[in-house]
Amino acid sequence: MSTQAAMQERIAPWKTFDDIIVGQHFVGFGRTVTDAEIVMITAMTTGFHQPLHTNAEYVRNNTSFSGVILPGPIILSYAIGLLSATLIYSSITIAFLGLDKVTSKAPVYGGDTITASATVNSKRLGSNASKGILELGIEVTKQDGTIVMTFLYTLMVRTTGLAT
């Protein structure tokens, strides 16, 4: 997606539950992943010491990948951060409720730029009318348009502009 198209899909921050429109689509910011970043992340965490993320020779000789890849959970974290940085839902979010249907579809290498976009799949009032449940369908793409990950992201949000 071009930068111009991405800018056209940015929307104003939601101030109340009523501002959220089911089917509405918005695009987060982009982020270029570096080889150094992949090395740093795998060195600093205990769960990502798999050869897919740490050993270029292993990857070249034993997989169809062209180099070490960014761990999937990091892609997911980056996507949430890139969307949160838009501040669209920041002022009404009360709590993170969950992730569902996470699907990795393509690798992310050093040098790739990823962008996250979201579509409002549903919204409903919670058991307390001052709170609502928002489900966003998230898609993460690379610079060439390849979809690298999809998932559902569920948040609890305020239904009024007043703090709860």
C-alpha positions in Angstrom: 0.0 0.0 0.0 1.4 3.4 -0.9 2.1 6.0 1.9 -0.6 8.2 0.4 -3.2 5.4 0.5 -2.2 4.6 4.1 -2.6 8.3 5.1 -6.1 8.3 3.5 -7.1 5.4 5.7 -6.1 7.1 9.0 -9.1 8.2 11.0 -9.7 10.6 13.9 -9.3 9.2 17.4 -12.4 7.7 18.9 -13.8 9.8 21.8 -16.8 7.6 22.6 -18.1 4.1 21.8 -20.5 5.8 19.4 -17.6 6.9 17.2 -16.7 3.3 16.5 -18.2 2.1 13.2 -18.4 -1.6 12.5 -16.5 -2.2 9.2 -14.4 0.9 9.6 -10.8 0.3 8.5 -7.6 2.1 9.6 -3.9 1.7 9.0 -1.2 1.9 11.5 2.4 3.1 11.0 5.1 1.2 9.2 8.3 -0.2 10.8 11.4 -1.5 9.1 12.9 -4.5 10.8 16.7 -4.7 10.9 18.9 -7.8 11.1 20.4 -6.3 14.2 17.0 -6.1 15.8 16.4 -9.8 15.2 19.7 -10.6 16.8 19.0 -8.3 19.7 15.5 -9.7 20.3 16.6 -13.3 20.2 19.6 -12.6 22.5 17.4 -10.8 25.1 14.6 -13.4 25.3 14.7 -17.0 26.4 12.1 -18.4 24.1 13.4 -17.4 20.7 16.7 -19.3 20.6 15.5 -21.5 17.8 17.7 -21.8 14.7 15.1 -20.2 12.6 15.8 -16.9 14.5 19.4 -17.3 15.3 21.4 -19.4 12.8 21.6 -18.2 9.2 23.6 -21.3 8.1 21.0 -23.7 9.6 18.2 -21.7 7.9 19.9 -21.7 4.5 20.7 -25.5 4.7 17.5 -26.8 6.2 14.6 -24.5 5.3 13.1 -22.7 2.4 13.7 -19.3 4.1 16.4 -17.0 2.8 17.7 -15.9 6.2 16.8 -15.8 9.9 13.3 -14.6 10.5 11.6 -12.3 13.0 9.8 -14.4 15.6 6.0 -14.4 15.1 5.1 -13.2 18.6 7.3 -10.1 18.0 5.5 -9.4 14.7 2.2 -9.5 16.7 3.6 -7.2 19.4 4.9 -4.7 16.7 1.5 -4.8 15.0 -0.3 -3.8 18.2 2.3 -1.1 18.8 2.0 0.3 15.3 -1.8 0.5 15.6 -1.7 1.9 19.2 0.6 4.7 18.0 -2.2 6.1 15.9 -4.0 6.9 19.1 -7.3 5.9 17.5 -8.5 3.8 20.5 -6.1 5.0 23.2 -8.4 7.5 25.0 -11.3 5.0 25.4 -9.4 1.7 26.0 -9.9 0.3 29.5 -8.3 -3.2 29.1 -6.8 -5.7 26.7 -9.0 -8.8 26.6 -7.4 -11.2 24.2 -6.0 -12.4 21.0 -7.6 -15.0 18.8 -7.0 -16.8 15.5 -3.3 -15.7 15.2 -2.1 -17.0 11.8 1.4 -16.5 10.5 1.4 -16.5 6.7 4.9 -15.4 5.5 8.3 -14.6 7.1 9.6 -11.2 8.0 13.4 -10.7 7.4 15.7 -8.0 8.3 15.1 -5.2 5.8 11.4 -5.8 5.5 9.0 -3.0 6.4 5.8 -4.1 8.1 2.5 -2.2 8.4 -0.5 -3.2 10.5 -4.1 -2.4 9.5 -7.3 -3.0 11.4 -11.0 -3.5 10.6 -13.7 -3.1 13.3 -15.3 -6.6 13.2 -17.7 -6.0 16.0 -18.7 -3.9 19.0 -21.1 -4.6 21.8 -22.0 -3.3 25.2 -20.6 -5.2 28.1 -22.5 -6.4 31.1 -22.0 -2.9 32.5 -23.4 -0.3 30.1 -20.4 2.0 30.8 -18.1 -0.6 29.1 -18.1 -2.0 25.6 -16.3 -4.9 23.9 -14.5 -4.1 20.6 -13.1 -6.7 18.3 -10.6 -5.7 15.6 -9.4 -7.9 12.7 -5.7 -7.2 12.3 -3.7 -7.7 9.1 0.1 -7.2 9.0 1.7 -6.8 5.5 5.2 -6.3 4.1 6.3 -3.6 1.8 5.3 -5.7 -1.3 1.8 -6.3 0.0 2.4 -9.8 1.2 0.3 -10.6 4.2 2.5 -11.9 7.0 0.1 -12.3 9.9 -3.6 -12.0 10.8 -5.3 -12.1 14.2 -8.3 -10.8 16.2 -7.6 -8.3 18.9 -10.2 -7.7 21.6 -10.4 -4.6 23.8 -12.7 -3.4 26.6 -13.5 0.3 25.9 -15.5 3.1 27.6 -18.9 3.7 26.2 -18.9 7.4 27.2 -16.2 10.1 27.0 -16.0 10.1 30.8 -13.3 8.2 32.6 -14.5 5.1 34.4 
